Each structure stands twice: as C-alpha cells, then as structure tokens.
Amino acid sequence: MVIFALDGIKPLRALSTHQDDNVVFEMQRQAQHQVEQLNAGSLVSGLVMLQVVLVTLMASNNAAREIASERLILEREKLGGLQPFAYVGSKVIFLGIFVLAQSLWMGFFVDLVVGGLPGDLVIKLALLTLASAAMTSICLGISAMSKTPEKATILCIYLVGFQLPLSGAVLTLPDWLENWVQPLIAAFWSWSGSLSSMRSTAFYDAVKQVTNTDLVTPAVAAFVLFLHVIVGLAMTFVGVQRSQWES
C-alpha cells in the first residue's frame, strides 16, 4: 500500500491573496495550485480508503469460515451443555485480537512511512479499528447463519467487494441510492470520518475538490460502525443458537 506514497505527503501551500499584475502568470499560478490540490486530495482520500478496504478484507478472511467450518463440532458441544453465549464470547475474544493487531499495525505503519497522514491519528486509528470490527462481526454473523463454509466465504467476499464502489469514495452515488446504501457500507463511515478529522487542515479542502460525497463527523461514523458490530454479533448469536445438523 505504501508504494503509492513513498515520497511522503507534501504540505499544501496556501494560495496567496496577492493578485499579480501579469494576468497570464496569475492564471498559471492558480492552475498550478488547483493541480496540487487535486493531486493531494486524491492521494489522501485514496490512502485512507485503501487502508479501510484492506482491513475489511483481512476481517472477512478472518471471520468468514470461523463458525461455519466447525458447525458439526459446535452442534455436538451444544448437546454436551455448551452455552451459545460462551461460544460467541470466545470467538469475539479470539477475533478481537486480530482486529486490534491488524488495524493498529496498518494505521501506524502507513502513518510512519508517509510521514504522517493529515488529521487526528487517534481518530483515524479508532475508525480503522471499528471498520475492521464491524466487518469481522458481520462476517462472523454470516458464518454463523451459513450452512457451509464455502457459502459463508462467497457471501463475505461479495460484501467486501461492494465496499469500494458503494462507498462514494471513487464515484459519487445518486442521492436516492446513497441514502439506502451508505448506512450498510462500513468502509464509507470509516473513510468519511477519517477525512472529516482533517477539517482543520488544508487537505480537507483538497479532498472536497475530488469528491462530492457528503462527509460525516468522526462521532457519527463511530456510532454507525458500532451499530454494525452489534448487528453482526446479534446475527452470530442467532446463528449459533439455531440447530443446523443438516449442514
């Protein structure tokens, strides 16, 4: 991922308010500033989204087969007295370690290599972790509801595949579709909240030059991602409780 920013992220220069008497020179100066803004906005937005997509991909890989692949063992253990809550709790602890390790490593490593992404590092790390936790939780729920690990894997791959095109990071979605789709796309909330943490920097204006998608505050993004986690865990609990001997 870092090959896209091995040269680091160069600080944006503010456009001088002084108007040069030479009209041609003034137009060239403004055009150059516009190009710098577009390049910086594309780079920052792309790096943030790429981080989010990669952690959701790792989350899907971690959780997709976690329950579906051991369904028969789970059903036998339930007959022996295993409580679904205890089983789900063990999965949360196990996968939670991966969520923290992968997300924090991704965030710290990229920030170190590029010389510091603009915005609040703590907020960006928190939203990256929540995105990973949300996808892990939903994929764990899909795994618990699926009869076979192959079916769970395919569904989770599709879910990750929709994250980028439906996030609005690359192409702005039509308003009627955006309102229905974005609440379901974890990548949008992590990407959007991370970019909003740059609001006090010149990079925020640069990002707005390359996307017309409305950006939400980090607090709203974190709340929605937390809801994703809750929904995923609820799906997991229901799937574990339900008997699926036929799988």
PyMOL commands that set and color helices and strands:
alter all, ss='L'
color gray80, all
select helices_A, chain A and resi 2-5+23-63+68-79+84-113+121-145+149-161+175-184+186-196+202-210+218-241
alter helices_A, ss='H'
color red, helices_A
deselect
rebuild
show_as cartoon
